[in-house]
Structures are given as structure tokens and as C-alpha cells.
Amino acid sequence: MTVPMPRESIAPLSTSRRRALTGLAAATAAAGLGFPALAQNRPVRVGTTFDNSSVEKANGQGLYQGSSAFFNALNKAGGINGTKVELVMADDTFKPEVAKANALAFEKDSSVLALVHPLGTRQTAEVMDAVPGMAVVGPITGTISLRKKNAPNTFWVRANYDQEVEKLVSTAAVLGQSRIGLVHSNDPLGQSVLAAFKNALAKAKLEPTVIATTPNTTSMEVGPAAEAIAKAKPQVVVVGLAGTAPVFLKALREAGNSSSAYGLSITASALSAMGDLAKGLGFVIVVPSPYSTSSRSCAATRPTWWPTAPRISRSPAWRAT
């Protein structure tokens, strides 16, 4: 499976959407200058496509809860100069072709101005290419190859997997753990994680102890990978999996392995499904802690998301993980 090549040309933002966004920007500027805000009768609609019913459901629902909390707080405060913002959701069941179809449907709806946080590497690739005339904000993938594409309609807001894996490897090295292994999916996501892993080990002047693969991001066939990791007995295994991480960790422990497990940010969404398997699991999220008392942005947004946060993310045990 390959990642689509960059387009030779990118279509400009559609006229209707450009006018709408320009109008909102002008209204915002006027409000900043003290001019009266002009309330709009119709809400601004923002579309989002993500997995709401399949293997990445936990990730998808977390995204939707977060963005909904933000827009609800924004609307409660008066919206964008009197204009409310409506978040419109479409379930793509973590299938790239469905994500593409959802994006095209949003594009046909002139009331939808932009898309936010498509979930998944292949899904994001399809969405980026399908709607070059729409803004795609905050894709939830750290795959570095997508960021190298000529896609001016896409706005990245999160760390990439190279940064995350390097942090995990450097943490293990600081703790004196030099025998480090990796499990990743055999698809564009996994290949990105693999490349990042090799680069991070090279910087730390280490060699991989073991590298194991699962068939793809959604495959539950994790037994062979778990057995390979267990046989090699690394001190640390970097888990480059998301929704299938609980199944892999269960298989790894059943194979008699007790290695420490370090997960990517996408692994954190599966914590609630891991139960006791989550004990001792480390993972990386390259953002300020949402519980930080020194970060002004965290302090300002905490009242927005706290009431809707899942129980596990509100517990002291999760914060210390």
C-alpha cells in the first residue's frame, strides 16, 4: 500500500467558502477594533470524519468530545462575533474510502466551511487529496511523509511520530535500557514509525533488539509479533499500535514477557480498554500536560474539557502513568 503522491497543482479555496471565511475574518477584525459585531442567522458549520464505531472508536470519540467541548464553550461565549459554530460528524469506521466519501459529501455542502481532525494516516491522505479546496485542520496522524506533501489546504497542529519515538527511545536510554524493540503495523503508519525508530536508535548509538510487525493498523492477528518480542526479551518494547494495542499487550504478557512497554500518543486512547494491562505502560504526548498549573493555555481551557473528560483521564492514576 502506498501513500498518494503530491498533486502537481492544488485547487484554490472555493469562492463561496473564501467569501464566508473572509467575512468572518472581517467581523473578527471589526470586533477587535471595537466595532459592533454582526450576528449571523446561519451557523458556521465545520465537518469532521473519524472512526466512531470500529477499532479506533476510543480515539475518535475522544476527538469529538474535545472539539465539541471547545465549540460549545465558544458558542456559550457568543460564538464568532455572534455567529454560532456547528460541528457536523460523519463516521468513517476507520476505512480510508469512507473517509474520502465523507469529505466529498462535506465539500458538496456549501454550508460546511472546513474539516477538522480526520483520524488515521490513510484516511488523512484520502481526505487531503479529495478536497483540495477545503481547509483540513489538525489531522490526527504523526506520519511525516504526509507533511512533506504539497498540500496547502492542510494545517498540522500536533507532533509527528519522529518526535514521539525519539522521546521514547531517549527516555529508555536515560534509564539505562539499551535493549529496545518495536512492534508496528505493516502499512504506511507502521512504516513511518519504523523509520522514526531506526533514526532514534541511530542518534542514541543503539541497535534494535527486535522488530516485529502486525498485518495492518486494524488487524487483530498479533500473536506472531507478541511471540517474536517475547523470544527476544527486550528491556523495552515500543508499541507503535493504536486500537489494537490492548490485544497485543495481552498476547505479549500471555507469552511470558514482562518487558516495559512504551506507547505512542495514539496508544493512550486504548488505556480504558487495557484494564490491568495499562499498569506500567508509558506513553508519549508531546504537548503541555492538561493538568499543568503553570501553563496559561491549559489553565484557560481546563474548565472547557473537564466536565466531559472520560473518568480514566480525570483520575490521579492516569495522570501519573
Backbone hydrogen bonds, N-H to C=O, Kabsch-Sander energy under -0.5 kcal/mol:
donor,donor_aa,acceptor,acceptor_aa,energy
14,S,133,G,-1.1
18,R,14,S,-2.8
19,R,15,T,-2.6
20,A,16,S,-2.0
21,L,17,R,-2.7
22,T,18,R,-2.4
23,G,19,R,-2.4
24,L,20,A,-2.2
25,A,21,L,-2.4
26,A,22,T,-2.5
27,A,23,G,-2.3
28,T,24,L,-2.5
29,A,25,A,-2.5
30,A,26,A,-2.5
31,A,27,A,-2.3
32,G,28,T,-2.1
33,L,29,A,-1.3
34,G,31,A,-1.4
35,F,30,A,-2.7
39,A,37,A,-0.7
44,V,84,K,-3.3
45,R,111,S,-1.1
46,V,86,E,-2.9
47,G,114,A,-2.7
48,T,88,V,-2.0
50,F,90,A,-1.7
52,N,50,F,-0.6
57,K,54,S,-1.8
60,G,56,E,-2.6
61,Q,57,K,-3.0
62,G,58,A,-1.8
63,L,59,N,-2.1
64,Y,60,G,-2.3
65,Q,61,Q,-2.5
66,G,62,G,-2.1
67,S,63,L,-2.8
68,S,64,Y,-2.5
69,A,65,Q,-2.2
70,F,66,G,-1.9
71,F,67,S,-2.6
72,N,68,S,-2.7
73,A,69,A,-2.0
74,L,70,F,-2.4
75,N,71,F,-2.8
76,K,72,N,-2.3
77,A,73,A,-1.5
78,G,75,N,-1.7
79,G,74,L,-2.9
80,I,83,T,-3.1
81,N,79,G,-1.1
82,G,78,G,-1.4
83,T,80,I,-1.4
84,K,82,G,-0.6
86,E,44,V,-3.8
88,V,46,V,-3.1
88,V,86,E,-0.6
89,M,87,L,-0.5
90,A,48,T,-2.2
92,D,50,F,-2.2
93,T,50,F,-0.6
95,K,92,D,-2.5
98,V,95,K,-0.6
99,A,95,K,-2.3
100,K,96,P,-2.2
101,A,97,E,-1.9
102,N,98,V,-2.7
103,A,99,A,-2.3
104,L,100,K,-2.5
105,A,101,A,-2.0
106,F,102,N,-2.3
107,E,103,A,-2.2
108,K,104,L,-1.6
109,D,105,A,-0.8
109,D,106,F,-0.7
110,S,108,K,-0.9
112,V,109,D,-2.0
113,L,45,R,-2.5
113,L,111,S,-0.7
114,A,45,R,-0.7
115,L,135,A,-2.9
116,V,47,G,-2.3
117,H,137,V,-2.7
119,L,49,T,-0.8
120,G,118,P,-0.5
120,G,140,I,-1.8
124,T,120,G,-2.2
125,A,121,T,-2.2
126,E,122,R,-2.0
127,V,123,Q,-2.4
128,M,124,T,-3.0
129,D,125,A,-1.7
130,A,126,E,-2.2
131,V,127,V,-1.9
134,M,131,V,-2.0
135,A,113,L,-0.6
136,V,153,N,-3.2
137,V,115,L,-2.9
137,V,135,A,-0.6
138,G,155,F,-3.4
140,I,118,P,-3.2
141,T,139,P,-1.3
146,L,143,T,-0.7
147,R,143,T,-0.7
147,R,144,I,-0.6
148,K,144,I,-0.7
148,K,145,S,-0.7
149,K,146,L,-1.0
151,A,149,K,-1.8
154,T,151,A,-2.0
155,F,136,V,-2.8
156,W,154,T,-0.5
161,Y,142,G,-2.6
164,E,160,N,-1.7
165,V,161,Y,-3.0
166,E,162,D,-2.1
167,K,163,Q,-1.7
168,L,164,E,-1.9
169,V,165,V,-2.7
170,S,166,E,-2.5
171,T,167,K,-1.9
172,A,168,L,-2.1
173,A,169,V,-2.5
174,V,170,S,-2.2
175,L,171,T,-1.5
176,G,173,A,-1.7
177,Q,172,A,-2.9
178,S,176,G,-0.9
180,I,178,S,-1.1
181,G,236,V,-3.0
182,L,210,V,-2.1
183,V,238,V,-2.3
184,H,212,A,-2.1
185,S,240,G,-0.7
186,N,214,T,-2.2
187,D,185,S,-1.6
191,Q,187,D,-2.9
192,S,188,P,-1.8
193,V,189,L,-2.0
194,L,190,G,-2.8
195,A,191,Q,-2.3
196,A,192,S,-2.0
197,F,193,V,-2.4
198,K,194,L,-2.4
199,N,195,A,-2.1
200,A,196,A,-2.5
201,L,197,F,-2.4
202,A,198,K,-2.1
203,K,199,N,-2.0
204,A,200,A,-1.6
205,K,202,A,-1.0
206,L,201,L,-2.8
209,T,180,I,-2.7
210,V,180,I,-0.6
212,A,182,L,-2.9
214,T,184,H,-1.8
219,S,216,N,-0.8
222,V,220,M,-2.0
226,A,222,V,-2.5
227,E,223,G,-2.5
228,A,224,P,-2.1
229,I,225,A,-2.2
230,A,226,A,-2.5
231,K,227,E,-2.2
232,A,228,A,-1.6
233,K,229,I,-1.4
235,Q,179,R,-1.8
236,V,179,R,-1.9
237,V,260,S,-2.6
238,V,181,G,-3.1
239,V,237,V,-0.6
239,V,262,Y,-3.2
240,G,183,V,-2.8
240,G,238,V,-1.0
245,A,242,A,-1.9
248,F,244,T,-2.1
249,L,245,A,-2.9
250,K,246,P,-2.1
251,A,247,V,-2.1
252,L,248,F,-2.6
253,R,249,L,-2.4
254,E,250,K,-2.2
255,A,251,A,-1.3
256,G,253,R,-1.7
257,N,252,L,-1.9
260,S,235,Q,-2.2
262,Y,237,V,-2.3
263,G,282,G,-3.6
264,L,239,V,-1.2
267,T,264,L,-1.3
268,A,264,L,-0.8
268,A,265,S,-0.8
270,A,267,T,-1.7
271,L,268,A,-1.7
273,A,270,A,-0.8
274,M,270,A,-0.8
274,M,271,L,-1.3
275,G,271,L,-0.9
277,L,274,M,-2.1
278,A,275,G,-1.6
279,K,276,D,-1.6
281,L,278,A,-1.9
282,G,261,A,-2.6
284,V,263,G,-1.7
287,V,285,I,-2.3
292,S,289,S,-2.1
296,R,294,S,-0.6
299,A,295,S,-2.2
300,A,296,R,-2.2
301,T,297,S,-1.8
302,R,298,C,-1.9
304,T,301,T,-1.4
305,W,301,T,-1.5
306,W,302,R,-2.7
308,T,305,W,-1.1
309,A,305,W,-0.8
309,A,306,W,-1.1
313,S,310,P,-0.7
314,R,310,P,-0.6
314,R,311,R,-1.2
315,S,312,I,-1.0
319,R,315,S,-1.8
320,A,316,P,-1.4
321,T,317,A,-0.5
321,T,318,W,-1.2
